[in-house]
Amino acid sequence: MKVDILASGSGGNVIAVRSSGNTILVDVGIAKTKIEQRLLEVGIKPNEIDAILITHAHSDHVKGLPLANKYHIPVFASEGEWKSIKGVNEELRHIIDGNLLVSGFDVTTFNVHHDAFEPIGYAIVDKVGDKVSVCLDTGKVDSEMIEAMKYSEFFIIESNHDPVMLEHSNYPNATKARILSDIGHLSNAQTAEALTKLVKGVGEKIYLTHLSSTNNMSELAKLTTIRALAKKGNKVNEDYEIEVF
């Protein structure tokens, strides 16, 4: 399995997952032309995409959906999120709920906590048993989410903000409250705590994503997780790898 983070953050999110000659995208939150360019940069032809999985319908996750119509790519999202997704040809629209076999990948959904109709995360297993878990916008991580993400080789999870930086930002109070709520975004500490329940120290790869450009710093997010895992005896670059996007 190969994972490429093509875009991450409030400006847009795109993840490519490849295995055994098949390729799927999770979210397409930047312009179609930019997705095409970034796919080519990592050696993927846009007409080779087998499916697009959508976590939720906010614009930074669906902006590039015209890609689906251009290349006739099936799009999968929860029934609730289809209420907000427009412009996808009817024959390409698929409701996903629970388990699905798509292009050689065994895909399982899990509910997340965000201010959308029916946001979900994905646990994706390829033909040889490698697993990637994708947990983007969510205000908290519950036990069912942890259970769904267990035993992954790759963890793609948001580490959105530092609460102190957020509190001192010039964001409106209503925006601050939304981000900090249970249907907002994960703080660095929340992400680190979740990863202590998931990482076993067997060479997993952690990708911290969706960092706020205003209320976070890459090194702060990274060190928060490293320190939390160190308390469990897991050493970075020995027991696991970590990368920030």
PyMOL commands that set and color helices and strands:
alter all, ss='L'
color gray80, all
select helices_A, chain A and resi 32-41+46-48+59-62+66-71+81-83+90-92+143-149+163-167+173-180+188-196+218-230
alter helices_A, ss='H'
color red, helices_A
select strands_A, chain A and resi 2-7+14-19+22-28+51-53+75-77+93-95+99-102+105-111+120-125+131-135+154-158+204-209+240-244
alter strands_A, ss='S'
color yellow, strands_A
deselect
rebuild
show_as cartoon
